[in-house]
């Protein structure tokens, strides 16, 4: 049996573990089909993006365990995880994925709230009188 490849993707508070095997292109997220889990088309496209870039659509079965964050963060974390897992399968995909910007971890996250402020940067309303 062929060895199963795995990778981790992170975005904001979301963490996804991606397991990839040769197969017929079935993608499951938390035991659901990815089109059921991510109902919005643009989130489905996020998952498909690395596969389209590497011309690997329909060649791999992918199982994703997603925790934390919201749906958008999970979808983007899964995108990074899939790209990293594809590299483990075939390192020749690297230039394609790198050029498409799919190997870069998006480090942006929510800025913490500061004391004396209403939110991270928003101050309380100032009243002169």
Phi, psi and omega in degrees: 000142181287145183289137178279130179264147177219160180204165180241138175237141179227148176198127185052240179262000184274140176229131177235139172253126185247127177243129187233136179223155171297139182184206184252016173098023180276127179242122177238140178237120181048050178065016174239154172298143185298334178284338174279320184288312177256096184285333180282135186297322183292334175285324175297320179296328177301316181292325183280340187305309181296327179292319178294319180298317182273004182053047183241020180293128178083004181259341186229144168266132185236130175243128184238129171254118183244133176224152172074163177068195179252184183296319182295316178298320179293320180295317181288327175293321178295322178301314179295318179298318179295317179299317180293321179293322177298324177297322179295323180291312183214105181297346180289346177287345188307307182301321180296311183292323181293318180296325179281355178075025184262002177255001182268127177281123179284108189276357181294134175213179185289132178283142184287155177284139178257149178291150183080001178234156180285319177229207182296316182237337183290125178272166172291153182295134181268131177241119182288325180233000000 
